[in-house]
Amino acid sequence: MAFHLLSFCFFLFLIISTSPSEGGSIGVNYGRVANNLPSATKVVQLLKAQGLDRVKLYDTDPAVLHALSGSNIKVIVALPNELLASVAKRPSQAYTWVQKNIAAYHPSTQIYAIAVGNEVFVDTHNTTTFLVPAMTNVHAALARFNLDSEIKVSSPIALSCLQSSYPSSAGAFRNELVEPVIKPMLEFLRQTGSYIMVNAYPFFAYEANADVISLDYALFRPNAGVVDAGSGLRYSNLFDAQIDAVFAAMSALKYSDIKMMVTETGWPSKGDKSETGAGPNNAAAYNGNLVRHVLSGAGTPLRPKEEIDVYLFALFNENQKNGPTSERNYGLFYPNEDKVYDIPLTIAGLKKQPQPQPQPTDQTSTGISTSSSGKTWCVANGKASEQRLQVALDYACGEGGADCRQIQPGATCYDPNTLEAHASFAFNSYYQKKGRGIGTCDFQGAAYVVSQPPKYGKCDFTTGY
């Protein structure tokens, strides 16, 4: 516990003593799938009052663009998926769209990027083939207005475009997308000096795998971390792991020079009973700690010096969105402009809240516990699959160098002869051998730290290490 506290205090000091120019930037998505939101003029006033100087839209609504005029707020606008086909097929259509929706407002409205489509690869209308041609035509239209150097063109991708994402070093794009669209898109981004836009939601990964993913790991809270078996890098949060999986996928295709922008991420403050982890305390923890992480300029383990701009989803709860309850409860604010929960959004806000107090979670963590005495042990996660436990056990007793003699037939710790008991012994042997170091008790979600010595039959975990 002492180590985590010192690390956290140093981390907090780093944040507070860092100027905004040394870290990434925080923006917010301004979705409007609701019938009870304040006027665009009031929204701009709200953004300015909160110190938010970046906003992302999902269209080019004239009332919103007019309201943003002269505000000094940087704006990302979007060309909707339903226009991809026409803009891809006809350069004249792209020119008209840029003339009407971009050139007519810029620079008074500080449009600095265009999101061409949104999560196109999962669009049920099969618009993938139109994506890169549409991006190309929009960029060409910007050039005709001499705006191509000021306004970048990209397209937000969902993590579902990855064939593999765990461990992060194994990140790879889906095979069927690589040649038709991923490579052409990355080449376009490189040639135009743009950045890849990524929508990343640790909430979805946690919700689907709460039995093996630590809630603390998902919420940026102190935890033992996860060591990437491929790279050897230690991850202290799921967000960085997801981002580095995309970086690894890009590097595998020789596009490691392209920068990234996270165009959506967030955590719902309310959900259905089946939506594990949704709730206001967890939402405040995720978004608040994410802001601290981004503004600190910490980067990711794979790219520690990378300054990544991140756009929180979303500004408001949107009451007309379809889907589970969570979809209508990602907002930082209620429609009446009251805060759903109070978190800092700027460096100035961080200075006003220098010591965040621990808050209760909305779902018991399956992750790390520690003792005040500093004595900890590593045990198998009984909720992990047998396959995952067996793979981790084989590694610990083999390449990991754990002393597994006591779990051989006839030895003291052979009984009870169960996979969980044997794995716990092996994991703890490895953990103690490594000096109980951060990240040495995870085994890709198959283990976690406890503060009381485990007991399996006659096996004594308190001696021999």
Secondary structure as UniProt FT lines:
FT   HELIX           2..16
FT   HELIX           20..22
FT   STRAND          26..29
FT   HELIX           40..49
FT   TURN            50..51
FT   STRAND          54..56
FT   HELIX           62..68
FT   TURN            69..70
FT   STRAND          74..79
FT   HELIX           81..83
FT   HELIX           84..89
FT   HELIX           91..98
FT   HELIX           99..103
FT   TURN            104..108
FT   STRAND          111..116
FT   HELIX           120..122
FT   TURN            124..125
FT   HELIX           128..130
FT   HELIX           131..144
FT   TURN            145..146
FT   TURN            148..150
FT   STRAND          152..154
FT   STRAND          156..158
FT   HELIX           159..161
FT   STRAND          162..164
FT   HELIX           168..170
FT   STRAND          172..173
FT   HELIX           175..177
FT   HELIX           178..182
FT   HELIX           183..192
FT   STRAND          196..199
FT   HELIX           202..208
FT   TURN            209..212
FT   HELIX           215..218
FT   TURN            219..220
FT   STRAND          226..227
FT   TURN            229..231
FT   STRAND          234..235
FT   HELIX           238..252
FT   TURN            253..254
FT   TURN            256..257
FT   STRAND          260..265
FT   TURN            273..274
FT   TURN            276..277
FT   HELIX           280..295
FT   TURN            296..297
FT   TURN            304..305
FT   STRAND          309..312
FT   TURN            319..320
FT   HELIX           325..328
FT   TURN            335..336
FT   HELIX           347..352
FT   TURN            372..373
FT   STRAND          377..380
FT   TURN            382..383
FT   HELIX           386..397
FT   TURN            398..400
FT   HELIX           405..407
FT   TURN            409..410
FT   TURN            412..413
FT   HELIX           419..433
FT   TURN            434..436
FT   TURN            438..439
FT   TURN            443..446
FT   STRAND          447..450
FT   STRAND          455..456
FT   TURN            457..458
FT   STRAND          459..460
FT   TURN            461..462
//
